Structure formats: structure tokens, C-alpha cells
Amino acid sequence: MQTDEIEVILLKVSGQDKPGVTAGLTSILATYDAIILDIGQADIHDTLSLGILFEIKAGSSSGPVLKDLLFKAYELGVKVKFIPISIPDYEIWVKGQRKQRYTINVLGETLTAVQLAAVTKILSNQNLNIDAIKRLTGRVSILEKEEFPRSCIQLSVTGTIVDKTFMTASFMEISRTLDVDISFQEDNMYRRNRRLVCFDMDSTLIQTEVIDELAELAGVGEQVKAITEAAMNGEIDFSESFKQRMALLEGLSEDVLQNVAENLPITKGAHRLMKALKYYGYKTAILSGGFTFFGKYLQKELGIDYVHANELEIKDGKLTGNYLGEIVDGKKKAEYLQAIADKEGIHINQTIAVGDGANDLPMLNLAGLGIAFHAKPTVKEKAESSISSLGLDGVLYLLGYHDRHIDMMEEE
């Protein structure tokens, strides 16, 4: 068919949302053998915004179809607007689908216009166009306050980034000054098909550093905390700091370990996250610079598939101040991540790593998606994504899950 024999028309529909609107309008188009080129709909507070881009034979067919659509719209109680699209403009639009696509998640306990304006201004300055906006968290009551408020929207954008380094730095500044988390990911096949999630343990899955707790019970708390803090900030080598801290624990009774394990403060949102990951078929792992004694306890508590951590040496019911096997440092965590992915037949780009310390950076940078969780400033600066405003279940939003997907799982 020659281009002068067809017309391309955008039908824009607005009004009160109700059952039957799309069915009624497409039924009219069907009687005229229209071809649907694109269709999209949004519904905010029962207010409908529907767009249908269709192709139809030019001339005698186009007039009657527009008239019939107007009558049907009046019958349905909605407003319609017709916008003719030239063939050259349509072809330019088609070629636009080859542009690079990205997904941006904006997360916080609440989201404000100030935060969203700051994020979208950066996108505009980078010549990125927002194609779609989706709310991933459930509707929020104004009258009933939630115990753990959370809000997340997902932006789908296209275009060629002008300066990625500047854009990332700008997002970091917005995150710091406006108390909001921003995740920027390439929208590719791997993002839509993640299969393995690996977690640091201390200060990630649990809200404590176990070695610091053990040190308190051994009477060397301040010494060990100072070494831990320096290691997590990347000020001293992790392996060296580990040896120093272990030596200070010499003589601590084995009985203490079980009591500490039974009282581990599990991070808010961890149970919800693990239940969802298991339900949707993900493999999970703990890759920790802590100890297997506590990792295995969490493995049972949270249903985790793999645990790799340090092994305490115990003789005559007491810690010797030494360890067994290799130290699980940052390099080793990354090696375990790769090994588990290989064993499960999972591409490295389908993996996610979550951690808070400098020793987590190797696995955060290796994984398809690295998430700095309530992390040290130096770690947040170097990680691809970060979560500091929500609990651990905020990871689900970066995977694209809506609250209704999680609620459906919890109802079964």
C-alpha cells in the first residue's frame, strides 16, 4: 500500500475510568479494519488517559471512523481528541526505539515534588526523555499512618547520555541533600532476568557487626570497634584488620556464640525480601567477612541457599584467636559470587550483590547490579545503586516488583 493511501491517527482519550472504554473504542476501529500501531494507558485516581495510534485507509474511510468514535466516546462519557501523524514523523518515531533505554528508580519513605523535580531536571539536562512513569509501591492513606512508610516510582527513559560521570555525581548529591535513593540501570535483558542475589551479613542482613559484639563480651570492645570502622571505611586492609581483631578474641567462651546468634537483630525488610526472592525463584547467598557460625544461623532463619564466611577456631570450648581456612575478604567475596553463578548456570549480569562496607566493593562491582545498603559514604560513591532510606525489601523495587506482586505472594 502506498503511503498516500493510508492515514496514521493518534486517538487520545480522557475522562472517568470505567469498564468497557477500550472495548467500545477498539470495536469501532475493528469495523473499519484499522491497524493498531501503538497503545498505552494510565489511570490515576480513576482518571483515564488512553492513547491509541492506528493506521487506516485514507479518504472515504477516515471520516466515518472519526465520527463513529466521537459518538461512542459520548456514549461512554469520555472525551476524545484526534491528532493526525505524518508518515515521515511516524517513521522518525519508529527509529527512536533503537535508542538506548534505561530504568531509574526513585525511592524514599515519601517522595516529594522537590525530589522528583531535581531528578527529572538532571535527566532533561542529559537529553534523556521519559517514556513512562510507574508507581511500584501501593497507594498511601493520608489518614492512616504506616509503620514502615515506603514510596517508589520507576521511570523508563531513552536517549544518549551526554556525561554519565556528571549525571551519576549529580544523583549522588541529590540523594545526599534531599534524602532520596536513586537507582540507574540499563534496561536490557539481564535487568529483567536477575537470578542470584548475594548479601553481606554484618550491617546488611543484620543490624550489627558480630565481631564487635563478641569483642564487647570479651572486654576489648573499643579496640575492636576502632579496627572494624577503619576496615569498613577502607582505611586499612581487611585481612590485616581481621587478624588483629581475631587475636583480641582469644579465650572467649564458645557458649557466648549461641546466645549472640539467637539475638541477632535482623534488618527491617529482610524476611519480606527473602520470602519474595524464594517465591519468585531466585537463588540467595551470604558472602561475609564475618563468621559461618552466625551465617548458618541466618541461613536457617531466612531460607538462604549458600553461606561463605570465616571459620572460627575453637579448642576446649574457647576461641583461640585464630581462624580456619582462607580469610573471606573483598576479593574472596567476588570469587564466591562468580563461583555460585557458574554452578547455577547464571550469567554474571544476572546477579545482584548487596553490601555496606569497602570489602563489599569487589562483589558490588562484579555483579550485574551492585547495591550499597545503608553504606559508608565511600562505598555509596563507588556503587552503581544505593538504598539508604528504606529497609532491605527496597531491593525488590530495583528488580521492578510492585507491592501487589508481593502482597499476592503473602496472601498465598
Buried (B, 14 or more C-beta within 10 A) or exposed (E): EEEEEBBBBBBBBBBEBEEEBBEBBBEBBEEBEBEEBEEEEEEEEEEBBBBBBBBBBBEEBBEEBBEBBBEBBEEBEBEBEEEEBEEEEBEEBEEEEEBEBBBBBBBBEEBEEEBBEBBBEBBEEBEBEBBEBBBBBBEBEEEEEEEEEBBBBBBBBBBEBEEEEEBBEBBBEBBEEBBBBBBBBEBBEBBEEBBBBBBBBBBBBBBBBBBBBBBBBBEBBEBBBEBBBBBBBBEBBBBEBBBBBBEBBBEBEBEBBEEBBEEBEBBBBBBBBBBBBBBBEBBBBBBBBBBBBBBBBBBEBBEBBBBBBBBBBBEEEBBBBBBEEEBBBBBBBBBBBBEBBEEBEBBBBBBBBBBBBBBBBBBBBBBBBBBBBBBBEBBBBBBBBBBBBBBBBBBBBBBBBBBEBBEEBEEE
